[in-house]
Amino acid sequence: MDKKNIIISSSEAGSVDYSQILEDSEKTARKSLSGGLTLIRYVGLAPESVVNLKTKSEEYDNDQILSILSGEDWTAPEEDDGMI
């Protein structure tokens, strides 16, 4: 399976045809902590609704996107609950 990952501006997330990608809907697609970015995943070539987006990033493979998603823009730091 040749899964691709891209990041788009959340303002364009409503322009994606979710029947062509791996996310079910705009509401279930992963968003950055700020809400300004949305992760889109698909298999093979980018569907037309993705190709037509103006704010898309380059395509990332699984290892690359996992590294990005573990960053501070996508993952909240664990809070110290005072336990030792």
PyMOL Python script that loads the backbone (N, CA, C, O; Angstrom):
from pymol import cmd

cmd.read_pdbstr("""\
ATOM      1  N   MET A   1       0.854  -1.179   0.000  1.00  0.00           N
ATOM      2  CA  MET A   1       0.000   0.000   0.000  1.00  0.00           C
ATOM      3  C   MET A   1       0.896   1.237   0.000  1.00  0.00           C
ATOM      4  O   MET A   1       1.753   1.387   0.871  1.00  0.00           O
ATOM      5  N   ASP A   2       0.701   2.101  -0.953  1.00  0.00           N
ATOM      6  CA  ASP A   2       1.508   3.295  -1.152  1.00  0.00           C
ATOM      7  C   ASP A   2       0.781   4.498  -0.563  1.00  0.00           C
ATOM      8  O   ASP A   2       0.277   5.350  -1.295  1.00  0.00           O
ATOM      9  N   LYS A   3       0.733   4.561   0.779  1.00  0.00           N
ATOM     10  CA  LYS A   3      -0.011   5.629   1.452  1.00  0.00           C
ATOM     11  C   LYS A   3       0.805   6.919   1.450  1.00  0.00           C
ATOM     12  O   LYS A   3       1.996   6.920   1.759  1.00  0.00           O
ATOM     13  N   LYS A   4       0.137   8.017   1.095  1.00  0.00           N
ATOM     14  CA  LYS A   4       0.754   9.335   1.092  1.00  0.00           C
ATOM     15  C   LYS A   4       0.065  10.201   2.133  1.00  0.00           C
ATOM     16  O   LYS A   4      -1.119  10.025   2.421  1.00  0.00           O
ATOM     17  N   ASN A   5       0.813  11.127   2.687  1.00  0.00           N
ATOM     18  CA  ASN A   5       0.309  12.049   3.701  1.00  0.00           C
ATOM     19  C   ASN A   5       0.672  13.457   3.272  1.00  0.00           C
ATOM     20  O   ASN A   5       1.806  13.717   2.870  1.00  0.00           O
ATOM     21  N   ILE A   6      -0.286  14.362   3.356  1.00  0.00           N
ATOM     22  CA  ILE A   6      -0.001  15.781   3.119  1.00  0.00           C
ATOM     23  C   ILE A   6      -0.680  16.596   4.204  1.00  0.00           C
ATOM     24  O   ILE A   6      -1.606  16.135   4.870  1.00  0.00           O
ATOM     25  N   ILE A   7      -0.204  17.799   4.361  1.00  0.00           N
ATOM     26  CA  ILE A   7      -0.793  18.736   5.313  1.00  0.00           C
ATOM     27  C   ILE A   7      -1.341  19.905   4.507  1.00  0.00           C
ATOM     28  O   ILE A   7      -0.676  20.439   3.620  1.00  0.00           O
ATOM     29  N   ILE A   8      -2.563  20.287   4.835  1.00  0.00           N
ATOM     30  CA  ILE A   8      -3.212  21.405   4.146  1.00  0.00           C
ATOM     31  C   ILE A   8      -3.692  22.421   5.180  1.00  0.00           C
ATOM     32  O   ILE A   8      -3.772  22.128   6.373  1.00  0.00           O
ATOM     33  N   SER A   9      -4.003  23.596   4.706  1.00  0.00           N
ATOM     34  CA  SER A   9      -4.645  24.585   5.563  1.00  0.00           C
ATOM     35  C   SER A   9      -6.054  24.087   5.883  1.00  0.00           C
ATOM     36  O   SER A   9      -6.763  23.623   4.990  1.00  0.00           O
ATOM     37  N   SER A  10      -6.455  24.178   7.123  1.00  0.00           N
ATOM     38  CA  SER A  10      -7.801  23.737   7.512  1.00  0.00           C
ATOM     39  C   SER A  10      -8.885  24.515   6.781  1.00  0.00           C
ATOM     40  O   SER A  10     -10.011  24.036   6.648  1.00  0.00           O
ATOM     41  N   SER A  11      -8.557  25.706   6.309  1.00  0.00           N
ATOM     42  CA  SER A  11      -9.543  26.486   5.568  1.00  0.00           C
ATOM     43  C   SER A  11      -9.914  25.826   4.241  1.00  0.00           C
ATOM     44  O   SER A  11     -10.961  26.138   3.673  1.00  0.00           O
ATOM     45  N   GLU A  12      -9.080  24.929   3.742  1.00  0.00           N
ATOM     46  CA  GLU A  12      -9.367  24.217   2.494  1.00  0.00           C
ATOM     47  C   GLU A  12      -9.926  22.816   2.723  1.00  0.00           C
ATOM     48  O   GLU A  12     -10.276  22.130   1.762  1.00  0.00           O
ATOM     49  N   ALA A  13     -10.015  22.385   3.966  1.00  0.00           N
ATOM     50  CA  ALA A  13     -10.444  21.017   4.258  1.00  0.00           C
ATOM     51  C   ALA A  13     -11.842  20.709   3.722  1.00  0.00           C
ATOM     52  O   ALA A  13     -12.134  19.556   3.401  1.00  0.00           O
ATOM     53  N   GLY A  14     -12.695  21.700   3.621  1.00  0.00           N
ATOM     54  CA  GLY A  14     -14.038  21.504   3.090  1.00  0.00           C
ATOM     55  C   GLY A  14     -14.068  21.280   1.589  1.00  0.00           C
ATOM     56  O   GLY A  14     -15.100  20.889   1.045  1.00  0.00           O
ATOM     57  N   SER A  15     -12.950  21.522   0.910  1.00  0.00           N
ATOM     58  CA  SER A  15     -12.872  21.332  -0.540  1.00  0.00           C
ATOM     59  C   SER A  15     -12.466  19.920  -0.935  1.00  0.00           C
ATOM     60  O   SER A  15     -12.472  19.577  -2.117  1.00  0.00           O
ATOM     61  N   VAL A  16     -12.113  19.101   0.050  1.00  0.00           N
ATOM     62  CA  VAL A  16     -11.642  17.745  -0.222  1.00  0.00           C
ATOM     63  C   VAL A  16     -12.840  16.808  -0.386  1.00  0.00           C
ATOM     64  O   VAL A  16     -13.806  16.886   0.372  1.00  0.00           O
ATOM     65  N   ASP A  17     -12.768  15.924  -1.379  1.00  0.00           N
ATOM     66  CA  ASP A  17     -13.777  14.877  -1.555  1.00  0.00           C
ATOM     67  C   ASP A  17     -13.353  13.704  -0.665  1.00  0.00           C
ATOM     68  O   ASP A  17     -12.465  12.935  -1.031  1.00  0.00           O
ATOM     69  N   TYR A  18     -13.976  13.573   0.478  1.00  0.00           N
ATOM     70  CA  TYR A  18     -13.564  12.582   1.476  1.00  0.00           C
ATOM     71  C   TYR A  18     -13.833  11.148   1.039  1.00  0.00           C
ATOM     72  O   TYR A  18     -13.337  10.218   1.674  1.00  0.00           O
ATOM     73  N   SER A  19     -14.597  10.944  -0.014  1.00  0.00           N
ATOM     74  CA  SER A  19     -14.784   9.592  -0.533  1.00  0.00           C
ATOM     75  C   SER A  19     -13.541   9.123  -1.293  1.00  0.00           C
ATOM     76  O   SER A  19     -13.431   7.940  -1.615  1.00  0.00           O
ATOM     77  N   GLN A  20     -12.603  10.034  -1.584  1.00  0.00           N
ATOM     78  CA  GLN A  20     -11.400   9.721  -2.344  1.00  0.00           C
ATOM     79  C   GLN A  20     -10.156   9.554  -1.466  1.00  0.00           C
ATOM     80  O   GLN A  20      -9.090   9.201  -1.969  1.00  0.00           O
ATOM     81  N   ILE A  21     -10.284   9.802  -0.168  1.00  0.00           N
ATOM     82  CA  ILE A  21      -9.123   9.724   0.723  1.00  0.00           C
ATOM     83  C   ILE A  21      -9.433   8.814   1.900  1.00  0.00           C
ATOM     84  O   ILE A  21     -10.530   8.264   1.994  1.00  0.00           O
ATOM     85  N   LEU A  22      -8.467   8.655   2.798  1.00  0.00           N
ATOM     86  CA  LEU A  22      -8.612   7.713   3.912  1.00  0.00           C
ATOM     87  C   LEU A  22      -9.385   8.272   5.099  1.00  0.00           C
ATOM     88  O   LEU A  22      -9.869   7.500   5.927  1.00  0.00           O
ATOM     89  N   GLU A  23      -9.514   9.593   5.206  1.00  0.00           N
ATOM     90  CA  GLU A  23     -10.322  10.181   6.277  1.00  0.00           C
ATOM     91  C   GLU A  23     -11.798  10.105   5.878  1.00  0.00           C
ATOM     92  O   GLU A  23     -12.138  10.142   4.696  1.00  0.00           O
ATOM     93  N   ASP A  24     -12.658  10.000   6.879  1.00  0.00           N
ATOM     94  CA  ASP A  24     -14.097   9.897   6.627  1.00  0.00           C
ATOM     95  C   ASP A  24     -14.757  11.246   6.356  1.00  0.00           C
ATOM     96  O   ASP A  24     -15.696  11.341   5.566  1.00  0.00           O
ATOM     97  N   SER A  25     -14.254  12.289   7.022  1.00  0.00           N
ATOM     98  CA  SER A  25     -14.875  13.602   6.883  1.00  0.00           C
ATOM     99  C   SER A  25     -13.918  14.668   7.404  1.00  0.00           C
ATOM    100  O   SER A  25     -12.890  14.365   8.010  1.00  0.00           O
ATOM    101  N   GLU A  26     -14.275  15.894   7.157  1.00  0.00           N
ATOM    102  CA  GLU A  26     -13.491  17.016   7.667  1.00  0.00           C
ATOM    103  C   GLU A  26     -13.414  16.959   9.195  1.00  0.00           C
ATOM    104  O   GLU A  26     -12.391  17.310   9.783  1.00  0.00           O
ATOM    105  N   LYS A  27     -14.487  16.519   9.826  1.00  0.00           N
ATOM    106  CA  LYS A  27     -14.533  16.464  11.295  1.00  0.00           C
ATOM    107  C   LYS A  27     -13.626  15.395  11.879  1.00  0.00           C
ATOM    108  O   LYS A  27     -13.145  15.548  13.001  1.00  0.00           O
ATOM    109  N   THR A  28     -13.379  14.302  11.135  1.00  0.00           N
ATOM    110  CA  THR A  28     -12.557  13.211  11.674  1.00  0.00           C
ATOM    111  C   THR A  28     -11.091  13.309  11.264  1.00  0.00           C
ATOM    112  O   THR A  28     -10.255  12.574  11.790  1.00  0.00           O
ATOM    113  N   ALA A  29     -10.769  14.201  10.338  1.00  0.00           N
ATOM    114  CA  ALA A  29      -9.373  14.384   9.925  1.00  0.00           C
ATOM    115  C   ALA A  29      -8.592  15.015  11.076  1.00  0.00           C
ATOM    116  O   ALA A  29      -9.103  15.883  11.784  1.00  0.00           O
ATOM    117  N   ARG A  30      -7.349  14.569  11.253  1.00  0.00           N
ATOM    118  CA  ARG A  30      -6.525  15.106  12.341  1.00  0.00           C
ATOM    119  C   ARG A  30      -6.130  16.544  12.042  1.00  0.00           C
ATOM    120  O   ARG A  30      -5.743  16.884  10.923  1.00  0.00           O
ATOM    121  N   LYS A  31      -6.237  17.374  13.061  1.00  0.00           N
ATOM    122  CA  LYS A  31      -5.881  18.785  12.945  1.00  0.00           C
ATOM    123  C   LYS A  31      -4.729  19.113  13.893  1.00  0.00           C
ATOM    124  O   LYS A  31      -4.540  18.453  14.915  1.00  0.00           O
ATOM    125  N   SER A  32      -3.979  20.126  13.541  1.00  0.00           N
ATOM    126  CA  SER A  32      -2.914  20.603  14.420  1.00  0.00           C
ATOM    127  C   SER A  32      -3.543  21.181  15.690  1.00  0.00           C
ATOM    128  O   SER A  32      -4.746  21.441  15.730  1.00  0.00           O
ATOM    129  N   LEU A  33      -2.734  21.378  16.712  1.00  0.00           N
ATOM    130  CA  LEU A  33      -3.244  21.918  17.977  1.00  0.00           C
ATOM    131  C   LEU A  33      -3.891  23.284  17.790  1.00  0.00           C
ATOM    132  O   LEU A  33      -4.863  23.607  18.473  1.00  0.00           O
ATOM    133  N   SER A  34      -3.366  24.083  16.877  1.00  0.00           N
ATOM    134  CA  SER A  34      -3.941  25.406  16.629  1.00  0.00           C
ATOM    135  C   SER A  34      -5.230  25.322  15.816  1.00  0.00           C
ATOM    136  O   SER A  34      -6.006  26.276  15.771  1.00  0.00           O
ATOM    137  N   GLY A  35      -5.452  24.184  15.178  1.00  0.00           N
ATOM    138  CA  GLY A  35      -6.616  24.016  14.318  1.00  0.00           C
ATOM    139  C   GLY A  35      -6.412  24.557  12.912  1.00  0.00           C
ATOM    140  O   GLY A  35      -7.307  24.452  12.074  1.00  0.00           O
ATOM    141  N   GLY A  36      -5.254  25.131  12.645  1.00  0.00           N
ATOM    142  CA  GLY A  36      -5.001  25.758  11.353  1.00  0.00           C
ATOM    143  C   GLY A  36      -4.559  24.817  10.248  1.00  0.00           C
ATOM    144  O   GLY A  36      -4.603  25.175   9.071  1.00  0.00           O
ATOM    145  N   LEU A  37      -4.130  23.610  10.619  1.00  0.00           N
ATOM    146  CA  LEU A  37      -3.646  22.639   9.642  1.00  0.00           C
ATOM    147  C   LEU A  37      -4.418  21.339   9.770  1.00  0.00           C
ATOM    148  O   LEU A  37      -4.881  20.991  10.856  1.00  0.00           O
ATOM    149  N   THR A  38      -4.557  20.619   8.660  1.00  0.00           N
ATOM    150  CA  THR A  38      -5.277  19.348   8.635  1.00  0.00           C
ATOM    151  C   THR A  38      -4.432  18.320   7.892  1.00  0.00           C
ATOM    152  O   THR A  38      -3.837  18.621   6.857  1.00  0.00           O
ATOM    153  N   LEU A  39      -4.385  17.112   8.426  1.00  0.00           N
ATOM    154  CA  LEU A  39      -3.680  15.999   7.791  1.00  0.00           C
ATOM    155  C   LEU A  39      -4.632  15.272   6.848  1.00  0.00           C
ATOM    156  O   LEU A  39      -5.757  14.940   7.223  1.00  0.00           O
ATOM    157  N   ILE A  40      -4.177  15.030   5.632  1.00  0.00           N
ATOM    158  CA  ILE A  40      -4.941  14.295   4.627  1.00  0.00           C
ATOM    159  C   ILE A  40      -4.101  13.099   4.192  1.00  0.00           C
ATOM    160  O   ILE A  40      -2.905  13.237   3.938  1.00  0.00           O
ATOM    161  N   ARG A  41      -4.733  11.915   4.105  1.00  0.00           N
ATOM    162  CA  ARG A  41      -4.020  10.699   3.697  1.00  0.00           C
ATOM    163  C   ARG A  41      -4.766  10.040   2.535  1.00  0.00           C
ATOM    164  O   ARG A  41      -5.996  10.044   2.485  1.00  0.00           O
ATOM    165  N   TYR A  42      -4.008   9.486   1.621  1.00  0.00           N
ATOM    166  CA  TYR A  42      -4.599   8.780   0.485  1.00  0.00           C
ATOM    167  C   TYR A  42      -3.618   7.723   0.006  1.00  0.00           C
ATOM    168  O   TYR A  42      -2.450   7.720   0.395  1.00  0.00           O
ATOM    169  N   VAL A  43      -4.104   6.832  -0.838  1.00  0.00           N
ATOM    170  CA  VAL A  43      -3.284   5.756  -1.380  1.00  0.00           C
ATOM    171  C   VAL A  43      -3.039   6.037  -2.856  1.00  0.00           C
ATOM    172  O   VAL A  43      -3.956   6.412  -3.588  1.00  0.00           O
ATOM    173  N   GLY A  44      -1.791   5.853  -3.287  1.00  0.00           N
ATOM    174  CA  GLY A  44      -1.458   6.023  -4.700  1.00  0.00           C
ATOM    175  C   GLY A  44      -1.347   7.474  -5.094  1.00  0.00           C
ATOM    176  O   GLY A  44      -0.811   8.297  -4.352  1.00  0.00           O
ATOM    177  N   LEU A  45      -1.862   7.781  -6.275  1.00  0.00           N
ATOM    178  CA  LEU A  45      -1.809   9.152  -6.780  1.00  0.00           C
ATOM    179  C   LEU A  45      -2.823  10.031  -6.052  1.00  0.00           C
ATOM    180  O   LEU A  45      -3.875   9.561  -5.619  1.00  0.00           O
ATOM    181  N   ALA A  46      -2.490  11.301  -5.925  1.00  0.00           N
ATOM    182  CA  ALA A  46      -3.389  12.251  -5.255  1.00  0.00           C
ATOM    183  C   ALA A  46      -4.683  12.379  -6.052  1.00  0.00           C
ATOM    184  O   ALA A  46      -4.648  12.576  -7.266  1.00  0.00           O
ATOM    185  N   PRO A  47      -5.833  12.267  -5.368  1.00  0.00           N
ATOM    186  CA  PRO A  47      -7.118  12.473  -6.043  1.00  0.00           C
ATOM    187  C   PRO A  47      -7.241  13.915  -6.532  1.00  0.00           C
ATOM    188  O   PRO A  47      -6.562  14.810  -6.030  1.00  0.00           O
ATOM    189  N   GLU A  48      -8.110  14.128  -7.510  1.00  0.00           N
ATOM    190  CA  GLU A  48      -8.273  15.456  -8.112  1.00  0.00           C
ATOM    191  C   GLU A  48      -8.598  16.531  -7.084  1.00  0.00           C
ATOM    192  O   GLU A  48      -8.083  17.646  -7.173  1.00  0.00           O
ATOM    193  N   SER A  49      -9.452  16.208  -6.101  1.00  0.00           N
ATOM    194  CA  SER A  49      -9.811  17.227  -5.111  1.00  0.00           C
ATOM    195  C   SER A  49      -8.613  17.633  -4.266  1.00  0.00           C
ATOM    196  O   SER A  49      -8.585  18.741  -3.730  1.00  0.00           O
ATOM    197  N   VAL A  50      -7.624  16.757  -4.137  1.00  0.00           N
ATOM    198  CA  VAL A  50      -6.396  17.077  -3.403  1.00  0.00           C
ATOM    199  C   VAL A  50      -5.436  17.842  -4.310  1.00  0.00           C
ATOM    200  O   VAL A  50      -4.814  18.813  -3.878  1.00  0.00           O
ATOM    201  N   VAL A  51      -5.314  17.414  -5.551  1.00  0.00           N
ATOM    202  CA  VAL A  51      -4.440  18.093  -6.512  1.00  0.00           C
ATOM    203  C   VAL A  51      -4.814  19.565  -6.636  1.00  0.00           C
ATOM    204  O   VAL A  51      -3.941  20.422  -6.779  1.00  0.00           O
ATOM    205  N   ASN A  52      -6.096  19.855  -6.581  1.00  0.00           N
ATOM    206  CA  ASN A  52      -6.584  21.229  -6.777  1.00  0.00           C
ATOM    207  C   ASN A  52      -6.405  22.134  -5.565  1.00  0.00           C
ATOM    208  O   ASN A  52      -6.670  23.332  -5.664  1.00  0.00           O
ATOM    209  N   LEU A  53      -5.965  21.608  -4.428  1.00  0.00           N
ATOM    210  CA  LEU A  53      -5.769  22.431  -3.233  1.00  0.00           C
ATOM    211  C   LEU A  53      -4.589  23.380  -3.422  1.00  0.00           C
ATOM    212  O   LEU A  53      -3.591  23.023  -4.048  1.00  0.00           O
ATOM    213  N   LYS A  54      -4.706  24.564  -2.889  1.00  0.00           N
ATOM    214  CA  LYS A  54      -3.657  25.570  -3.046  1.00  0.00           C
ATOM    215  C   LYS A  54      -2.636  25.539  -1.908  1.00  0.00           C
ATOM    216  O   LYS A  54      -1.521  26.035  -2.070  1.00  0.00           O
ATOM    217  N   THR A  55      -3.001  24.962  -0.757  1.00  0.00           N
ATOM    218  CA  THR A  55      -2.137  25.053   0.421  1.00  0.00           C
ATOM    219  C   THR A  55      -1.480  23.730   0.796  1.00  0.00           C
ATOM    220  O   THR A  55      -0.999  23.595   1.921  1.00  0.00           O
ATOM    221  N   LYS A  56      -1.442  22.764  -0.090  1.00  0.00           N
ATOM    222  CA  LYS A  56      -0.922  21.445   0.265  1.00  0.00           C
ATOM    223  C   LYS A  56       0.600  21.446   0.400  1.00  0.00           C
ATOM    224  O   LYS A  56       1.310  22.158  -0.310  1.00  0.00           O
ATOM    225  N   SER A  57       1.069  20.633   1.326  1.00  0.00           N
ATOM    226  CA  SER A  57       2.500  20.453   1.523  1.00  0.00           C
ATOM    227  C   SER A  57       3.014  19.441   0.498  1.00  0.00           C
ATOM    228  O   SER A  57       2.265  18.958  -0.351  1.00  0.00           O
ATOM    229  N   GLU A  58       4.272  19.142   0.594  1.00  0.00           N
ATOM    230  CA  GLU A  58       4.813  18.026  -0.172  1.00  0.00           C
ATOM    231  C   GLU A  58       4.219  16.729   0.383  1.00  0.00           C
ATOM    232  O   GLU A  58       3.626  16.739   1.462  1.00  0.00           O
ATOM    233  N   GLU A  59       4.368  15.630  -0.326  1.00  0.00           N
ATOM    234  CA  GLU A  59       3.897  14.336   0.169  1.00  0.00           C
ATOM    235  C   GLU A  59       4.924  13.786   1.156  1.00  0.00           C
ATOM    236  O   GLU A  59       6.132  13.880   0.938  1.00  0.00           O
ATOM    237  N   TYR A  60       4.419  13.214   2.237  1.00  0.00           N
ATOM    238  CA  TYR A  60       5.275  12.611   3.251  1.00  0.00           C
ATOM    239  C   TYR A  60       4.983  11.124   3.338  1.00  0.00           C
ATOM    240  O   TYR A  60       3.834  10.703   3.207  1.00  0.00           O
ATOM    241  N   ASP A  61       6.032  10.320   3.560  1.00  0.00           N
ATOM    242  CA  ASP A  61       5.809   8.899   3.815  1.00  0.00           C
ATOM    243  C   ASP A  61       5.473   8.721   5.298  1.00  0.00           C
ATOM    244  O   ASP A  61       5.431   9.692   6.053  1.00  0.00           O
ATOM    245  N   ASN A  62       5.238   7.494   5.698  1.00  0.00           N
ATOM    246  CA  ASN A  62       4.779   7.229   7.069  1.00  0.00           C
ATOM    247  C   ASN A  62       5.789   7.700   8.118  1.00  0.00           C
ATOM    248  O   ASN A  62       5.403   8.333   9.101  1.00  0.00           O
ATOM    249  N   ASP A  63       7.065   7.402   7.925  1.00  0.00           N
ATOM    250  CA  ASP A  63       8.077   7.817   8.908  1.00  0.00           C
ATOM    251  C   ASP A  63       8.163   9.340   9.015  1.00  0.00           C
ATOM    252  O   ASP A  63       8.274   9.886  10.112  1.00  0.00           O
ATOM    253  N   GLN A  64       8.114  10.011   7.885  1.00  0.00           N
ATOM    254  CA  GLN A  64       8.194  11.472   7.890  1.00  0.00           C
ATOM    255  C   GLN A  64       7.003  12.092   8.609  1.00  0.00           C
ATOM    256  O   GLN A  64       7.174  13.013   9.408  1.00  0.00           O
ATOM    257  N   ILE A  65       5.795  11.596   8.332  1.00  0.00           N
ATOM    258  CA  ILE A  65       4.611  12.209   8.949  1.00  0.00           C
ATOM    259  C   ILE A  65       4.558  11.906  10.442  1.00  0.00           C
ATOM    260  O   ILE A  65       4.105  12.746  11.220  1.00  0.00           O
ATOM    261  N   LEU A  66       5.010  10.729  10.856  1.00  0.00           N
ATOM    262  CA  LEU A  66       5.043  10.421  12.289  1.00  0.00           C
ATOM    263  C   LEU A  66       5.973  11.381  13.026  1.00  0.00           C
ATOM    264  O   LEU A  66       5.676  11.806  14.142  1.00  0.00           O
ATOM    265  N   SER A  67       7.084  11.717  12.407  1.00  0.00           N
ATOM    266  CA  SER A  67       8.012  12.676  13.007  1.00  0.00           C
ATOM    267  C   SER A  67       7.362  14.056  13.121  1.00  0.00           C
ATOM    268  O   SER A  67       7.486  14.719  14.151  1.00  0.00           O
ATOM    269  N   ILE A  68       6.682  14.479  12.080  1.00  0.00           N
ATOM    270  CA  ILE A  68       5.991  15.781  12.091  1.00  0.00           C
ATOM    271  C   ILE A  68       4.895  15.800  13.147  1.00  0.00           C
ATOM    272  O   ILE A  68       4.782  16.757  13.913  1.00  0.00           O
ATOM    273  N   LEU A  69       4.088  14.745  13.189  1.00  0.00           N
ATOM    274  CA  LEU A  69       2.951  14.705  14.121  1.00  0.00           C
ATOM    275  C   LEU A  69       3.381  14.603  15.583  1.00  0.00           C
ATOM    276  O   LEU A  69       2.596  14.911  16.481  1.00  0.00           O
ATOM    277  N   SER A  70       4.605  14.178  15.827  1.00  0.00           N
ATOM    278  CA  SER A  70       5.078  14.111  17.214  1.00  0.00           C
ATOM    279  C   SER A  70       5.630  15.458  17.684  1.00  0.00           C
ATOM    280  O   SER A  70       5.999  15.609  18.849  1.00  0.00           O
ATOM    281  N   GLY A  71       5.683  16.427  16.785  1.00  0.00           N
ATOM    282  CA  GLY A  71       6.185  17.761  17.123  1.00  0.00           C
ATOM    283  C   GLY A  71       5.172  18.582  17.906  1.00  0.00           C
ATOM    284  O   GLY A  71       4.011  18.198  18.043  1.00  0.00           O
ATOM    285  N   GLU A  72       5.626  19.704  18.410  1.00  0.00           N
ATOM    286  CA  GLU A  72       4.809  20.540  19.299  1.00  0.00           C
ATOM    287  C   GLU A  72       3.606  21.183  18.610  1.00  0.00           C
ATOM    288  O   GLU A  72       2.667  21.601  19.286  1.00  0.00           O
ATOM    289  N   ASP A  73       3.615  21.268  17.289  1.00  0.00           N
ATOM    290  CA  ASP A  73       2.456  21.828  16.584  1.00  0.00           C
ATOM    291  C   ASP A  73       1.285  20.852  16.536  1.00  0.00           C
ATOM    292  O   ASP A  73       0.140  21.261  16.342  1.00  0.00           O
ATOM    293  N   TRP A  74       1.574  19.554  16.714  1.00  0.00           N
ATOM    294  CA  TRP A  74       0.543  18.524  16.554  1.00  0.00           C
ATOM    295  C   TRP A  74       0.254  17.737  17.823  1.00  0.00           C
ATOM    296  O   TRP A  74      -0.831  17.173  17.965  1.00  0.00           O
ATOM    297  N   THR A  75       1.203  17.691  18.743  1.00  0.00           N
ATOM    298  CA  THR A  75       1.041  16.891  19.952  1.00  0.00           C
ATOM    299  C   THR A  75       1.289  17.753  21.181  1.00  0.00           C
ATOM    300  O   THR A  75       2.353  18.355  21.323  1.00  0.00           O
ATOM    301  N   ALA A  76       0.311  17.807  22.057  1.00  0.00           N
ATOM    302  CA  ALA A  76       0.449  18.594  23.279  1.00  0.00           C
ATOM    303  C   ALA A  76       1.475  17.945  24.197  1.00  0.00           C
ATOM    304  O   ALA A  76       1.528  16.719  24.297  1.00  0.00           O
ATOM    305  N   PRO A  77       2.284  18.745  24.861  1.00  0.00           N
ATOM    306  CA  PRO A  77       3.247  18.181  25.815  1.00  0.00           C
ATOM    307  C   PRO A  77       2.492  17.532  26.971  1.00  0.00           C
ATOM    308  O   PRO A  77       1.424  17.990  27.378  1.00  0.00           O
ATOM    309  N   GLU A  78       3.070  16.470  27.479  1.00  0.00           N
ATOM    310  CA  GLU A  78       2.442  15.807  28.619  1.00  0.00           C
ATOM    311  C   GLU A  78       2.541  16.707  29.827  1.00  0.00           C
ATOM    312  O   GLU A  78       3.589  17.290  30.105  1.00  0.00           O
ATOM    313  N   GLU A  79       1.436  16.813  30.540  1.00  0.00           N
ATOM    314  CA  GLU A  79       1.428  17.661  31.727  1.00  0.00           C
ATOM    315  C   GLU A  79       1.987  16.890  32.910  1.00  0.00           C
ATOM    316  O   GLU A  79       1.771  15.686  33.049  1.00  0.00           O
ATOM    317  N   ASP A  80       2.699  17.598  33.747  1.00  0.00           N
ATOM    318  CA  ASP A  80       3.228  17.009  34.973  1.00  0.00           C
ATOM    319  C   ASP A  80       2.100  16.943  35.986  1.00  0.00           C
ATOM    320  O   ASP A  80       1.565  17.970  36.403  1.00  0.00           O
ATOM    321  N   ASP A  81       1.746  15.734  36.376  1.00  0.00           N
ATOM    322  CA  ASP A  81       0.618  15.588  37.317  1.00  0.00           C
ATOM    323  C   ASP A  81       1.093  15.575  38.776  1.00  0.00           C
ATOM    324  O   ASP A  81       0.314  15.285  39.684  1.00  0.00           O
ATOM    325  N   GLY A  82       2.376  15.890  38.994  1.00  0.00           N
ATOM    326  CA  GLY A  82       2.890  15.978  40.353  1.00  0.00           C
ATOM    327  C   GLY A  82       3.309  14.633  40.933  1.00  0.00           C
ATOM    328  O   GLY A  82       3.771  14.574  42.073  1.00  0.00           O
ATOM    329  N   MET A  83       3.160  13.574  40.188  1.00  0.00           N
ATOM    330  CA  MET A  83       3.537  12.249  40.694  1.00  0.00           C
ATOM    331  C   MET A  83       5.020  12.024  40.402  1.00  0.00           C
ATOM    332  O   MET A  83       5.544  12.454  39.375  1.00  0.00           O
ATOM    333  N   ILE A  84       5.661  11.355  41.316  1.00  0.00           N
ATOM    334  CA  ILE A  84       7.099  11.058  41.153  1.00  0.00           C
ATOM    335  C   ILE A  84       7.277   9.616  40.777  1.00  0.00           C
ATOM    336  O   ILE A  84       8.406   9.161  40.593  1.00  0.00           O
TER     337      ILE A  84
END
""", "prot")
cmd.dss("prot")
cmd.show_as("cartoon", "prot")
cmd.util.cbc("prot")
cmd.orient("prot")
